Amino acid sequence: MKNHRVLVPVSHPLGGIRTYMLYYFRRLHKEAGYRFTFLSEAGNAFETFKRDLVHWEGTEYVEVSPKCGSRAVIQTIRQTLKSQSFALIHSQGLKAGTETATANYFRNIPHLITLHDVILPQNEIPGRFKWLKKRIISFVTRRASFIVPVSYDCETNHLQIFPAWKHGPVQIKTIPNGIDLEQIELSRAKFETCTEIRLREQFRVGNNMILGGFFGRFMPQKGIDILLKALELLADQGYADRFCVVVTKDWNGFLNETIRLATGNPKIIRMIHFIDPVPDITPLLLQTDVTIIPSRWEACPILPMESLVLGVPVVGSDCIGLREVLHDTPSLIHQHDNPKSLATTLIKFIESPTTDAAKHYIADAVKRFDIRSATNQLLEIYQSLGNK
């Protein structure tokens, strides 16, 4: 394929979508020669993402004003497609995919959409005019070349809402998420040689205490409120001197409200420590005894994969998407949307940590979550579209 440039529309390069793009596109850029043009809403998230890609040769960026709606996004995508030649388009998320499919409707440039979320609750499109929205989304996205769910839970969820996809012409190809083991090992090696103050020293956490980590966004989906309620239950049962948790702040979420709820509660204020977010999560994972993921729903979270590959135990919920990742691992599972169940599971870990089991699972985690298989499948799609 002579033209290796790919347009990547993404609404917000945050969280798992950001990690997905860094992992997958880094390998496609390095090993297959693809060059990427990222199109997203202007703002801190996009600026941070640009800094992550500063050494990527030939990378380009197109910004959309955050005050503009979908109509302006569609127009910007249409203008970008008109002004430059692209081998294909790879949208990130259903919203960006729908906007891109609309802009690309008469141009017919090969287009794949990666689905990074599930639609819950009750499998309903949010907002007003649900029936009309579903018809429109289904109609325009069916003209994409491929739809790529990141898990089988994600695939099932979307096909329940958009059954017309089953009948084409779009092809459904589920490629479960993976992680870039090379990047993780580089991060581990860098961390082991650095002399910066460690979390336990920073917050004066003794070795007799279990240090947990919550590294999700401050949004209902990720269950930060469930964790805060569980910490209160732990304090009531006398575990405030045996367990604490470090939490990365979410500059793009409900920051002030979450911190107010935590620091305003005398039962849990001593059990929680907030830190600024970091571009590389590996050093934080290596400094904690357990990764806590109390999500209400997920598509295919990368964080538990990273944790398990590093040998760090996981306490996670049985929610859609996350359950698929934690299946057949030594992780401890609690009922989703249930603070009491999370507290009980954390007590189980405090009394009998699964550290050894997590260490023994590393080899299996490396084999299971290695991104190379997923990247090869994505590359096959790229090549098949490029040959059309």
ZASELO-218384 format. One record per residue (C-alpha): residue number from 1; z, x, y. Coordinates in pm, 1 decimal. Last residue first. Example, Ala and Ser with C-alpha at 12.3 -4.5 7.8 and 13.67 -1.06 7.14 Angstrom:
REM residues 2
num|z|x|y
2|714.0|1367.0|-106.0
1|780.0|1230.0|-450.0
This chain:
REM residues 388
num|z|x|y
388|-208.3|-933.3|-267.3
387|-108.3|-578.7|-355.2
386|172.5|-568.9|-101.6
385|331.6|-875.7|-252.2
384|346.3|-718.1|-598.6
383|475.7|-392.4|-450.7
382|757.5|-560.3|-259.7
381|851.7|-770.2|-563.6
380|862.5|-459.8|-785.2
379|1072.0|-285.7|-519.5
378|1326.4|-569.5|-535.8
377|1355.9|-524.9|-912.2
376|1390.8|-149.0|-871.2
375|1659.3|-200.8|-606.5
374|1856.4|-427.5|-840.7
373|1848.0|-170.0|-1120.9
372|1937.2|111.2|-882.6
371|2229.8|-74.6|-727.3
370|2480.1|34.4|-990.7
369|2719.4|-258.8|-1041.7
368|2740.2|-278.6|-1422.1
367|2720.2|89.5|-1512.2
366|2962.3|200.7|-1242.1
365|3197.7|-86.0|-1322.3
364|3197.9|5.4|-1693.5
363|3284.3|367.4|-1613.0
362|3554.1|259.2|-1366.7
361|3725.0|17.0|-1607.4
360|3986.0|267.3|-1727.1
359|4104.1|320.9|-1370.5
358|4134.9|-55.0|-1316.5
357|4338.5|-92.3|-1636.3
356|4569.7|188.6|-1523.1
355|4628.9|27.2|-1184.2
354|4702.3|-320.8|-1320.0
353|5039.2|-333.9|-1144.5
352|5324.8|-507.9|-1331.3
351|5595.0|-650.1|-1105.1
350|5386.0|-623.9|-789.0
349|5076.6|-752.2|-971.7
348|5255.6|-1058.6|-1108.9
347|5405.4|-1116.3|-766.2
346|5053.9|-1108.0|-622.5
345|4943.3|-1367.7|-877.7
344|5232.0|-1599.7|-789.4
343|5155.4|-1562.7|-417.7
342|4786.7|-1637.5|-478.4
341|4873.6|-1948.2|-682.5
340|5108.6|-2067.5|-407.4
339|4841.4|-2006.3|-142.6
338|4587.7|-2229.4|-326.5
337|4236.1|-2250.6|-178.9
336|4101.8|-2071.1|-484.6
335|4314.1|-2053.3|-796.8
334|4421.1|-1698.1|-872.7
333|4253.1|-1422.7|-1074.4
332|4386.1|-1076.0|-1159.3
331|4107.9|-821.7|-1205.5
330|4066.0|-632.2|-1535.1
329|3692.2|-716.2|-1537.4
328|3509.7|-956.4|-1771.6
327|3422.0|-1199.5|-1491.1
326|3516.1|-1060.9|-1148.5
325|3160.1|-1067.7|-1011.2
324|3076.8|-1419.3|-1134.7
323|3414.2|-1551.5|-1021.9
322|3337.7|-1424.2|-672.8
321|3023.2|-1638.8|-654.6
320|3203.4|-1973.3|-679.6
319|3578.3|-1943.1|-634.5
318|3819.3|-1810.3|-898.0
317|4015.6|-1616.0|-638.2
316|4071.9|-1243.7|-625.4
315|4334.7|-978.3|-691.1
314|4141.8|-655.2|-737.0
313|4256.7|-319.5|-871.7
312|4121.8|3.9|-715.4
311|3928.4|220.9|-961.6
310|3666.5|326.7|-706.8
309|3395.1|131.8|-890.9
308|3631.2|-167.2|-897.8
307|3682.5|-162.8|-520.9
306|3314.3|-126.0|-441.6
305|3228.6|-413.3|-674.2
304|3508.9|-623.8|-523.9
303|3362.1|-563.7|-174.3
302|3001.3|-651.9|-264.3
301|3051.5|-1027.9|-272.5
300|2795.8|-1241.0|-459.6
299|2758.5|-1584.8|-300.4
298|3117.4|-1650.5|-196.2
297|3353.1|-1946.6|-169.6
296|3714.8|-2021.5|-80.9
295|3792.9|-1651.6|-65.3
294|4133.0|-1499.0|-147.0
293|4001.5|-1140.4|-188.1
292|4294.4|-894.4|-205.1
291|4220.0|-530.1|-283.8
290|4509.1|-352.7|-455.2
289|4696.0|-23.1|-427.5
288|4540.8|78.2|-96.3
287|4438.5|418.8|34.5
286|4115.4|451.5|-161.3
285|3999.8|110.8|-38.5
284|4048.4|217.4|322.8
283|3849.2|538.7|276.3
282|3563.6|343.2|108.9
281|3522.0|77.3|379.9
280|3271.8|268.8|591.5
279|3174.5|119.2|928.8
278|3541.9|71.1|1025.1
277|3723.9|-234.1|1156.8
276|4030.1|-175.4|1376.8
275|4366.6|-199.8|1205.3
274|4618.9|-481.2|1161.7
273|4939.5|-435.1|962.7
272|5107.2|-719.4|773.5
271|5441.4|-740.8|592.7
270|5674.9|-690.4|889.4
269|5524.6|-988.1|1073.5
268|5553.3|-1202.7|760.1
267|5880.0|-1389.9|788.3
266|5906.4|-1364.7|1166.6
265|5582.8|-1564.8|1209.4
264|5430.1|-1513.9|1553.9
263|5268.0|-1188.0|1450.2
262|5062.8|-1354.1|1178.3
261|4962.4|-1679.5|1346.3
260|4887.8|-1496.0|1670.9
259|4678.2|-1237.7|1485.4
258|4468.3|-1513.1|1330.8
257|4425.6|-1704.5|1656.3
256|4331.4|-1392.5|1852.6
255|4068.7|-1274.4|1606.5
254|3885.8|-1592.6|1504.3
253|3575.4|-1398.2|1411.8
252|3331.7|-1143.0|1553.3
251|3589.3|-876.2|1642.9
250|3739.8|-916.9|1296.0
249|4046.5|-698.8|1258.1
248|4090.8|-509.2|933.4
247|4404.3|-611.8|745.6
246|4664.3|-386.3|583.9
245|4901.8|-560.8|346.3
244|5270.2|-530.4|261.2
243|5477.1|-552.6|-55.9
242|5817.0|-446.1|-182.4
241|6049.7|-502.1|111.9
240|5904.8|-844.5|195.8
239|5929.1|-943.4|-171.8
238|6244.5|-1154.3|-150.4
237|6114.5|-1492.8|-266.9
236|6084.2|-1637.8|83.8
235|5893.6|-1325.0|189.6
234|5644.7|-1378.5|-91.4
233|5596.6|-1739.4|17.9
232|5527.7|-1623.5|372.9
231|5279.0|-1370.6|237.6
230|5102.2|-1651.8|48.5
229|5068.9|-1851.9|370.3
228|4911.1|-1552.4|545.6
227|4676.8|-1493.8|249.0
226|4557.6|-1854.7|250.1
225|4489.9|-1830.0|624.7
224|4276.9|-1519.6|563.4
223|4075.3|-1724.7|313.8
222|3730.0|-1566.9|341.8
221|3547.3|-1899.4|387.4
220|3784.0|-2013.1|664.1
219|3681.7|-1722.5|890.9
218|3861.8|-1406.8|990.4
217|3622.7|-1168.6|816.4
216|3720.8|-990.1|498.0
215|3891.2|-654.8|447.0
214|4230.6|-754.5|308.8
213|4415.4|-455.6|160.1
212|4737.9|-431.8|-34.4
211|5005.9|-164.0|-15.0
210|5272.9|-190.9|-286.3
209|5596.2|-38.8|-162.6
208|5800.7|239.1|-327.2
207|5565.8|498.7|-181.3
206|5700.2|413.7|162.6
205|5492.0|248.8|432.2
204|5546.7|415.9|765.5
203|5254.8|234.1|932.5
202|5053.6|543.8|1023.4
201|5192.4|750.0|735.1
200|5099.2|488.1|477.0
199|4759.9|442.1|639.3
198|4670.5|811.4|631.4
197|4652.5|1036.7|934.4
196|4326.6|1229.7|950.8
195|4292.3|1554.1|757.6
194|3954.2|1496.2|592.1
193|3860.1|1659.0|261.2
192|3931.7|1366.2|29.8
191|3767.7|1123.0|271.6
190|3440.0|1313.4|278.7
189|3427.7|1328.0|-100.9
188|3495.4|955.3|-128.3
187|3231.4|871.7|131.6
186|2970.8|1082.8|-49.9
185|3069.9|915.2|-376.9
184|3030.1|571.1|-218.2
183|2690.3|659.7|-76.4
182|2563.8|776.8|-415.0
181|2703.9|470.1|-587.8
180|2496.6|236.3|-371.2
179|2625.6|-106.2|-469.8
178|2474.5|-402.9|-652.3
177|2396.8|-763.2|-577.0
176|2252.9|-994.3|-841.1
175|1872.7|-1031.3|-828.4
174|1769.2|-1392.8|-882.6
173|1393.5|-1449.3|-864.5
172|1272.9|-1792.1|-757.1
171|896.6|-1814.9|-692.0
170|760.7|-2026.6|-406.9
169|460.2|-2246.7|-497.2
168|662.5|-2389.0|-645.8
167|801.9|-2668.5|-863.6
166|1159.3|-2543.1|-888.3
165|1174.2|-2512.4|-509.3
164|1153.7|-2892.3|-489.3
163|1511.8|-2906.7|-620.2
162|1645.8|-2796.6|-278.3
161|2013.1|-2894.2|-281.1
160|2083.9|-2846.5|-651.0
159|1847.1|-2549.3|-648.2
158|2062.3|-2390.7|-378.4
157|2387.9|-2404.5|-574.1
156|2232.5|-2292.7|-900.2
155|2076.0|-1986.7|-736.4
154|2397.4|-1888.6|-557.9
153|2597.5|-1917.7|-879.7
152|2328.0|-1704.1|-1043.9
151|2383.5|-1435.3|-783.1
150|2203.3|-1269.8|-489.0
149|1943.7|-1547.6|-460.7
148|1588.3|-1417.1|-402.9
147|1332.7|-1670.2|-277.4
146|981.0|-1538.5|-319.3
145|639.4|-1598.6|-163.0
144|756.3|-1832.9|111.0
143|568.5|-2163.8|139.1
142|853.9|-2351.1|-26.1
141|1063.7|-2241.3|272.7
140|877.4|-2479.0|507.8
139|916.0|-2799.1|304.5
138|1268.5|-2740.7|172.2
137|1403.7|-2660.1|516.6
136|1234.6|-2967.2|668.8
135|1347.9|-3204.1|393.5
134|1703.1|-3067.5|397.5
133|1722.9|-3102.1|775.1
132|1599.3|-3461.5|759.8
131|1860.4|-3562.3|503.7
130|2140.1|-3384.6|689.6
129|2065.7|-3550.9|1024.9
128|2391.9|-3427.1|1179.1
127|2581.8|-3107.9|1104.6
126|2623.0|-2901.6|789.7
125|2378.9|-2909.8|492.7
124|2571.9|-3048.4|196.4
123|2651.2|-2904.8|-145.8
122|2985.0|-3088.1|-151.7
121|3148.0|-2806.2|43.5
120|2958.7|-2579.5|52.8
119|2618.8|-2414.8|80.9
118|2621.6|-2077.6|-90.3
117|2558.6|-1751.3|87.5
116|2338.0|-1443.1|91.7
115|1998.4|-1591.4|3.4
114|1724.3|-1327.9|25.3
113|1397.0|-1471.1|155.1
112|1062.8|-1317.2|68.6
111|747.2|-1337.8|277.0
110|389.3|-1223.1|224.3
109|207.8|-1286.6|556.6
108|68.8|-1639.7|554.2
107|-24.1|-1649.8|924.6
106|-22.3|-2030.2|960.6
105|339.9|-2092.2|856.6
104|474.8|-1751.8|957.5
103|685.1|-1882.5|1244.8
102|814.9|-2169.8|1028.9
101|881.3|-1938.9|733.6
100|1065.8|-1705.6|970.6
99|1294.0|-1979.7|1104.0
98|1365.6|-2100.8|750.2
97|1435.6|-1750.2|624.3
96|1661.0|-1669.9|918.8
95|1865.3|-1980.1|838.4
94|1853.2|-1925.5|461.4
93|1977.4|-1567.1|475.6
92|1811.2|-1230.9|530.6
91|1435.1|-1249.6|577.5
90|1203.7|-991.2|419.3
89|857.9|-999.4|576.0
88|556.4|-819.1|433.9
87|301.2|-546.5|491.7
86|344.7|-586.8|865.2
85|91.3|-538.7|1146.1
84|214.5|-569.3|1503.6
83|166.9|-793.1|1806.8
82|108.4|-1122.2|1628.4
81|398.3|-1086.8|1386.1
80|627.8|-996.5|1674.9
79|505.9|-1293.3|1879.2
78|571.9|-1533.8|1590.4
77|917.5|-1384.5|1530.8
76|999.6|-1423.0|1899.5
75|875.0|-1783.6|1899.6
74|1081.7|-1868.1|1593.9
73|1389.3|-1716.2|1755.3
72|1322.6|-1911.2|2075.8
71|1301.2|-2238.5|1881.9
70|1610.8|-2149.3|1681.4
69|1830.6|-2139.6|1988.7
68|1857.6|-1889.8|2270.5
67|2186.3|-1784.4|2427.9
66|2221.0|-1488.0|2192.2
65|1898.4|-1344.4|2339.7
64|1669.3|-1214.7|2067.7
63|1632.7|-844.5|2003.1
62|1358.1|-656.0|1820.5
61|1440.6|-323.4|1658.9
60|1239.0|-37.3|1508.8
59|1307.6|219.3|1237.6
58|1054.5|502.4|1214.1
57|1291.6|760.1|1069.3
56|1634.0|636.6|969.9
55|1887.5|874.2|1126.1
54|2033.0|622.8|1374.0
53|2064.2|351.7|1109.6
52|2440.9|294.0|1128.9
51|2415.9|310.0|1507.3
50|2167.5|22.4|1498.3
49|2413.1|-187.1|1295.8
48|2679.5|-136.6|1560.4
47|2437.7|-251.0|1829.8
46|2339.5|-555.4|1622.9
45|2702.3|-660.4|1575.5
44|2788.0|-594.7|1939.1
43|2516.7|-820.9|2076.4
42|2147.9|-909.1|2068.5
41|2046.7|-1160.5|1801.7
40|1830.1|-1011.5|1532.1
39|1494.3|-864.0|1438.2
38|1494.5|-545.9|1229.6
37|1168.5|-351.8|1194.8
36|1173.1|-144.8|877.8
35|981.4|148.3|738.0
34|920.2|178.7|364.6
33|869.0|522.2|211.7
32|961.1|437.9|-148.3
31|1259.3|667.3|-208.2
30|1423.2|704.8|131.7
29|1331.2|377.4|300.1
28|1366.0|168.1|-16.1
27|1697.2|344.0|-85.9
26|1831.8|290.2|264.0
25|1692.6|-63.6|258.5
24|1906.7|-163.6|-36.9
23|2245.0|-21.3|59.8
22|2235.0|-62.7|438.4
21|2073.3|-405.1|412.9
20|2327.1|-530.9|159.6
19|2617.2|-389.3|360.7
18|2502.5|-575.6|671.8
17|2453.8|-897.5|474.6
16|2799.1|-855.2|316.2
15|2977.8|-839.4|647.3
14|2765.6|-860.7|960.7
13|2402.3|-818.2|1063.4
12|2382.5|-1163.4|1231.7
11|2075.5|-1388.2|1225.8
10|1855.4|-1152.3|1025.7
9|1476.7|-1109.7|1052.6
8|1352.1|-804.2|859.9
7|989.1|-710.9|927.0
6|859.3|-457.7|673.8
5|635.5|-160.6|748.4
4|477.7|20.4|452.8
3|115.2|-27.8|553.0
2|-114.3|165.2|322.9
1|0.0|0.0|0.0
